Amino acid sequence: MKRHQIETIIRETMIRVGVTREVRLEKNGINMTYHFIHDYITYDSDRIPEAVAEQEHPVSLETYVAAITMHELGHALDRRALIAGLSLSREVYQMKATTPQKVLERNAEYRAKVILEEERNLLAEKTAWENAAELNRNYQLISEQDFEAIKRQSLSTYERRLAGKVKVLRAAAGEDVGE
């Protein structure tokens, strides 16, 4: 029942905001993702209820799925920018695949590229949330309070992850990273 219910909410949200993409079930432990290269959205019907339960500001399944769907559609609306950053992502991926981690951590050029990629990823998340907020303002699918709470919690996850990665990279280079 949950799978059908979740996919129905996703599809109805897309129809209501006038931005549709292919939707696929993908059991990967990530609530929803936008695959910008092939232009489709995935969802994990097992992870989404867990993510709803983790919300600091309690929301219904319907509210959470609508907000996250608009967020993923926000990425779709920014697809050109995501594709423009693909060359850097490929370069970093290749470096990771062909060079030992210890060597990479000491390489200032590599660290700078990883930090740039992470900052670009965070900007993409913020842009997707801005686009989602615009969709929600225009179509009023969920309350502003619920939307902002989901956005705040989701963004804080990315911001913490970015800060952690940057700190590890700088510490590996022997830079002072504070506490």
N, C-alpha and C positions, 0 to 999 in steps of 0.2 A: 504493500500500500504506500509506504513512504516514497519509494522510487517514482511511482506514477504521480503521486501528489506533488513531489518536488519538480518533476519535469513539467507538469501542468502549470505550476506557478511560473516557472522560467518562461515557457512559451507564451503564457498570457501576459506576462510583463513585457516581453518583446513586442507583442502585438499592440499593447496599450501605448508604448512609447514610439512605435513606428520604426524600430531598428531590429531587424531579425537576422539571426545567424543559425547555421546548423548547430544542433545540440547533440552531444554524445555523452553517454555514461562512461566514466573512467574511474576505476577503483584504484586511486593513487594516493589516498590520504590527504588530498588537497580539496577543499570544499568546492571551489570553482576556479577555472582557468580560462584564459583566452589564448588560443594558439594563433598568433598573428600571421605566421607564415602561410598557413592554410585557411585562416579566417573562420575558425569555428570555436565553440565554447564547450568545455567539458564540465561535468559535475560528478561528485562522489556522493552517492545517496547514503553511504554509511557515515561519512565525515560531517556532512551538513548538520544533522541533528546534534552531533557533539559540539560543533561550533556554535550553534544556537544556545546550547546549555552553558557554554563558556562566556556568554555575553555578560558583562558587568551590569549593563542596563538591560533587564529582561525584555525580550521581544518574542513575538510569535514566529513560528516557522515561516509563515507566509510573508511577514514583514522582512525577516532576515533574507530569505531567498530573493525577494523583490529588490532589496537594496544591493545585494551582491550581484544579481543579474545586471542591474543598471551599471554597477561598477565595471563588470566585464564588458558590457556594451560601450562604456566610456573608453576602454582600451581600443575597442573596434573603431570608434570614432577617431582615434589617434593613431591608426594603423600606419600611416605614412612615416610618422616619427619613429615608431617601433622598428619598421623595416630599415630606416636610415641608420639606426644604431646596431644593426646586425653584424656589420663588418668588425666592429670592436669586440662584440661578443664572441665571434668566431676566432678572432686573434687571441683573445684571452683563453678560450677553450683549447686552442692548439698549443699554446704555451704550457698550459696545465698538463696536457696529454703527453708532451714530449720532453718535459724538463722536471727533474726531481724537485719536490716541494721546498726543501731547504735552500736549493739554489735560487728558486724563484723568490723566496722570502727575502733574500739578500739583494735582489736585483731591483734597483730604484725605478727603472723604467717599467718593469712588470708591476710593481706595487702601485705606481701612478696610474697604470691602465686599469688595474682592478678597482682602485678607488674611483676612477672616472666612471667605469661601468656600473659600480654600485650606486653612485650618485645619479647616474642616468636612469637606473632602475627605479630609484626612489622618486625621481621627477616624473617618470611614467606613471607610477602609482598615484601621485598627487594629481596629475593631469586627469587620469581616469576618474578619480573621485570628484574633481571639479566638473567633468562632463556628466557624471552620474547625478550630481547635485542639480545641474541645469535640467536634466531630464526629469528629475523628481519635482523641481519647481514648476516645470511646464505641464506635467501630467498629474501631479499630486497623488502619487501612488501610496506613499506612506507619510506619516507625520515627520515634520522637520526634526523634532526632538529624537525620534527613533533613528532617522537617517543619520543625524550627526553623531549619535552614540555609536552606531555600527561603524561609521567612517573613522571616528577617533580611535576606537579599539583596533581596527584593521591597520590603520596607518602607523600606530604606535609599534606594532609588531615589526613592520618593515624598518622603521627608524631604529629600533633596538638592534635588529639584525645588522643593519649598515654600520652603526656605531661599533658593534662588537667586531665585525670583520676589519674595519679600519684600524681599530685599536690593536688587534692581533698582528696585522701587517706592520704597523709602525713599531710595535714592541719587538718583532722579529728582526727589524732593521736596527735595533738598539736605540730607537728614539724614546724620549721620555714621554710616557702616555698618562702620567698621573695615576690616580687610584683606580 
